[in-house]
Amino acid sequence: MKSVTQRIADPLGLHARLASKISKTASDYQSSVRIVFGGNRAQADDLLGLMALDVREDDLVRIEAEGPDEEAAGDAVARVAGMTV
């Protein structure tokens, strides 16, 4: 399992547009990718689940990827999560 910690840089936090980009990125990989925040977790390809985490600017999230392309999936989702949209 690949695990990466990423700070959310967007001033609006994990809002719909950023969640959509994360979801799209995660669905490009075979691995299962999850976002963990505050004891809660959501599948990275679940748009509503991501938004329900209520992640705000500068919050740290853990990205967990498990599967055949977990390294690439975890890194790609972490890159997108750290972007300002």
Backbone hydrogen bonds in HBPLUS format (Angstrom, degrees):
<---DONOR---> <-ACCEPTOR-->    atom                        ^
c    i                          cat <-CA-CA->   ^        H-A-AA   ^      H-
h    n   atom  resd res      DA  || num        DHA   H-A  angle D-A-AA Bond
n    s   type  num  typ     dist DA aas  dist angle  dist       angle   num
A0002-LYS N   A0065-ALA O   2.85 MM  63  5.09 161.6  1.88 158.3 160.9     1
A0065-ALA N   A0002-LYS O   2.78 MM  63  5.09 163.3  1.81 151.7 156.9     2
A0004-VAL N   A0063-ILE O   2.86 MM  59  5.10 154.6  1.92 143.8 152.5     3
A0063-ILE N   A0004-VAL O   2.66 MM  59  5.10 171.1  1.67 161.7 165.0     4
A0006-GLN N   A0061-VAL O   2.87 MM  55  5.46 161.8  1.90 158.2 164.3     5
A0061-VAL N   A0006-GLN O   2.89 MM  55  5.46 167.4  1.91 153.9 156.2     6
A0008-ILE N   A0059-ASP O   2.92 MM  51  5.64 161.9  1.95 159.5 164.0     7
A0058-ASP N   A0008-ILE O   2.68 MM  50  5.11 161.5  1.72 169.7 163.5     8
A0013-GLY N   A0010-ASP O   2.91 MM   3  5.22 164.3  1.94 117.7 121.7     9
A0014-LEU N   A0055-VAL O   2.94 MM  41  5.32 167.4  1.96 136.4 137.0    10
A0019-ALA N   A0015-HIS O   2.84 MM   4  5.93 167.4  1.86 164.9 169.3    11
A0020-SER N   A0016-ALA O   2.89 MM   4  5.96 147.8  1.99 142.0 150.6    12
A0021-LYS N   A0017-ARG O   3.06 MM   4  6.39 152.1  2.14 144.4 151.3    13
A0022-ILE N   A0018-LEU O   2.92 MM   4  6.21 159.5  1.96 154.3 160.0    14
A0023-SER N   A0019-ALA O   2.87 MM   4  5.99 162.4  1.90 146.8 152.1    15
A0024-LYS N   A0020-SER O   2.92 MM   4  6.08 160.8  1.96 147.7 152.6    16
A0025-THR N   A0021-LYS O   2.96 MM   4  6.09 162.8  1.99 146.1 151.1    17
A0026-ALA N   A0022-ILE O   2.87 MM   4  6.07 167.5  1.88 156.8 160.1    18
A0027-SER N   A0023-SER O   3.03 MM   4  6.19 150.7  2.12 144.6 152.3    19
A0028-ASP N   A0025-THR O   3.09 MM   3  5.36 153.7  2.16 106.8 115.0    20
A0029-TYR N   A0026-ALA O   3.25 MM   3  5.82 168.6  2.27 116.8 119.4    21
A0032-SER N   A0066-GLU O   2.90 MM  34  5.32 156.0  1.96 154.5 146.6    22
A0066-GLU N   A0032-SER O   2.89 MM  34  5.32 152.0  1.97 147.3 156.7    23
A0044-ALA N   A0033-VAL O   2.72 MM  11  5.39 179.9  1.72 143.4 143.5    24
A0034-ARG N   A0064-GLU O   2.75 MM  30  5.14 158.5  1.80 151.2 158.9    25
A0064-GLU N   A0034-ARG O   2.90 MM  30  5.14 163.9  1.93 148.2 153.6    26
A0035-ILE N   A0042-ALA O   2.83 MM   7  5.39 161.7  1.86 158.8 164.3    27
A0042-ALA N   A0035-ILE O   2.91 MM   7  5.39 147.2  2.02 146.1 156.8    28
A0036-VAL N   A0062-ARG O   2.79 MM  26  5.02 159.6  1.83 151.4 157.6    29
A0062-ARG N   A0036-VAL O   2.96 MM  26  5.02 169.3  1.98 147.4 150.9    30
A0037-PHE N   A0040-ASN O   2.81 MM   3  5.35 160.0  1.85 152.5 159.5    31
A0040-ASN N   A0037-PHE O   2.94 MM   3  5.35 162.7  1.97 120.7 124.9    32
A0046-ASP N   A0043-GLN O   3.03 MM   3  5.37 162.2  2.06 118.5 120.4    33
A0050-LEU N   A0046-ASP O   2.92 MM   4  6.19 154.6  1.98 159.3 166.7    34
A0051-MET N   A0047-LEU O   3.16 MM   4  6.45 162.7  2.19 150.4 154.4    35
A0052-ALA N   A0048-LEU O   2.95 MM   4  6.10 145.2  2.07 144.1 153.8    36
A0053-LEU N   A0050-LEU O   3.16 MM   3  5.50 152.8  2.24 105.8 113.9    37
A0054-ASP N   A0051-MET O   3.23 MM   3  5.87 163.7  2.26 115.7 120.2    38
A0059-ASP N   A0056-ARG O   3.05 MM   3  5.62 158.6  2.09 138.7 139.6    39
A0070-GLU N   A0067-GLY O   3.36 MM   3  5.13 151.7  2.45 116.6 110.7    40
A0073-ALA N   A0069-ASP O   2.92 MM   4  6.08 165.3  1.94 159.1 164.0    41
A0074-GLY N   A0070-GLU O   2.87 MM   4  5.78 168.7  1.88 146.9 150.6    42
A0075-ASP N   A0071-GLU O   3.05 MM   4  6.16 165.1  2.07 149.5 154.0    43
A0076-ALA N   A0072-ALA O   2.92 MM   4  5.99 160.0  1.96 147.1 153.0    44
A0077-VAL N   A0073-ALA O   3.01 MM   4  6.15 168.0  2.02 154.2 157.0    45
A0078-ALA N   A0074-GLY O   2.99 MM   4  6.07 157.2  2.04 144.6 151.6    46
A0079-ARG N   A0075-ASP O   2.94 MM   4  6.12 154.1  2.01 146.3 153.2    47
A0080-VAL N   A0076-ALA O   3.10 MM   4  6.37 162.9  2.13 149.7 153.3    48
A0081-ALA N   A0077-VAL O   2.85 MM   4  5.99 161.5  1.88 151.8 157.5    49
A0082-GLY N   A0078-ALA O   3.11 MM   4  6.22 143.2  2.25 143.5 151.2    50
A0083-MET N   A0080-VAL O   3.09 MM   3  5.27 162.4  2.12 109.3 114.6    51
